[in-house]
Amino acid sequence: MRALSSFPNILVFRGTPDFRKRRQSLATLIQSELGADPFSATLFVFMNRRRDCVRTLYWDKTGFAMWEKGLEEARFPWPKKLDRIGCVTLDSRQAEWLLEGIDIWNLRPHAELEYSRVF
């Protein structure tokens, strides 16, 4: 698989597609349900219902490439509120964290501050 940083867009499908679907069926799902272009330079990420398998799909100039990571005992972190149809955009760092099992949905950055004067 190409490096995650090489993709300008990474979209995570919020639903749980049938994992019996292969490349062409997932590309059709991307086009029909998400309204996205499966031939773009985007990496599409799918999660199964049990949250123990991630599948990615992208167009590699000559055909669709699909990559899969399955966990033997653990589960990928995934919030219940994202079970609706649609997608979430991630950056490459967040996608790497997701694949490593880090719960990116509960990470909270420092609050942004705005000041108009020093003193």
Buried (B, 14 or more C-beta within 10 A) or exposed (E): EEEBEEBEBBBBBBBBBEBEBEBEEBBEBBEEBBEBEBEBBBBBBBBBEEBBBBBBBBBEEEEBBBEEEEEEEEEBBBEEEBEEEEBBEBBBEBBBBBBEEBEBEEEEEEEEEEEEEEE
